[in-house]
Amino acid sequence: MEIVYLSFILVLAIFLGFELISKVPSTLHTPLMSGANAISGITVVGALVAAGADQETTATILGTAAVTLATINVVGGYMVTDRMLAMFKKKH
């Protein structure tokens, strides 16, 4: 029963995220990216806790994968944000 509940939350989060992002004007994407990077930073901390917990091997592997993926998300997000902000800098 718990898997049905968690699956429902996952599908609802995907649908809600898609609906929200698709309605955002392009001028607001950079501030949203910065906010998403902050949230991903929190995810990295949580994943580090999960990976370092003295639990089963599966939990450690999933925690390590979460650290890796969240770190890629943070670094990529900051690279995209930096590139977008560079478009607004004056060229000399």
C-alpha positions as CSV (number, residue, x, y, z in Angstrom):
1,M,0.0,0.0,0.0
2,E,2.9,2.3,0.7
3,I,4.2,2.0,-2.8
4,V,0.9,3.2,-4.2
5,Y,1.0,6.2,-2.0
6,L,4.6,7.1,-2.9
7,S,3.9,6.5,-6.6
8,F,0.9,8.9,-6.4
9,I,3.1,11.6,-4.8
10,L,5.8,11.1,-7.4
11,V,3.3,11.4,-10.3
12,L,1.6,14.4,-8.7
13,A,5.0,16.1,-8.2
14,I,6.0,15.5,-11.9
15,F,2.7,16.8,-13.2
16,L,2.7,19.9,-10.9
17,G,6.3,20.7,-11.7
18,F,5.7,20.5,-15.4
19,E,2.6,22.7,-15.2
20,L,4.3,25.3,-13.1
21,I,7.5,25.5,-15.2
22,S,5.6,25.6,-18.6
23,K,3.8,28.7,-17.5
24,V,6.8,30.7,-16.4
25,P,8.0,33.5,-18.8
26,S,11.5,33.1,-20.1
27,T,12.7,36.3,-18.2
28,L,12.1,34.5,-14.9
29,H,13.9,31.3,-15.7
30,T,17.3,32.6,-14.3
31,P,15.9,33.4,-10.8
32,L,14.0,30.1,-10.8
33,M,17.2,28.2,-11.7
34,S,19.0,29.9,-8.8
35,G,16.2,28.8,-6.4
36,A,16.3,25.3,-7.8
37,N,20.1,25.2,-7.2
38,A,19.5,26.1,-3.6
39,I,17.0,23.3,-3.2
40,S,19.4,20.9,-4.8
41,G,22.1,22.0,-2.4
42,I,19.8,20.9,0.4
43,T,19.3,17.6,-1.4
44,V,23.1,17.1,-1.5
45,V,23.2,17.5,2.3
46,G,20.4,15.0,2.8
47,A,22.0,12.6,0.4
48,L,25.3,12.8,2.3
49,V,23.5,11.9,5.5
50,A,21.8,9.0,3.8
51,A,25.0,7.8,2.2
52,G,27.0,8.1,5.5
53,A,24.3,6.4,7.7
54,D,25.2,3.1,9.1
55,Q,22.5,1.2,7.2
56,E,22.2,-1.6,4.7
57,T,24.4,-1.6,1.6
58,T,21.4,-0.7,-0.6
59,A,20.8,2.5,1.3
60,T,24.5,3.4,1.1
61,I,24.5,2.8,-2.7
62,L,21.3,4.8,-3.2
63,G,22.7,7.6,-1.0
64,T,25.9,7.7,-3.0
65,A,23.9,7.8,-6.3
66,A,21.8,10.6,-4.8
67,V,24.9,12.6,-3.9
68,T,26.3,12.2,-7.4
69,L,23.1,13.2,-9.2
70,A,22.3,16.1,-7.0
71,T,25.9,17.4,-7.4
72,I,25.6,17.2,-11.1
73,N,22.3,19.1,-10.9
74,V,23.8,21.8,-8.8
75,V,26.9,22.3,-10.9
76,G,25.0,22.2,-14.2
77,G,22.4,24.6,-12.9
78,Y,25.1,27.1,-11.9
79,M,26.7,26.7,-15.3
80,V,23.5,27.4,-17.1
81,T,22.7,30.4,-14.8
82,D,26.2,31.8,-15.3
83,R,25.8,31.5,-19.1
84,M,22.4,33.1,-19.0
85,L,23.6,36.0,-16.9
86,A,26.6,36.5,-19.3
87,M,24.1,37.4,-22.0
88,F,23.1,40.5,-20.1
89,K,26.6,41.8,-19.5
90,K,27.8,44.7,-21.5
91,K,30.4,43.9,-24.1
92,H,33.4,46.3,-24.3
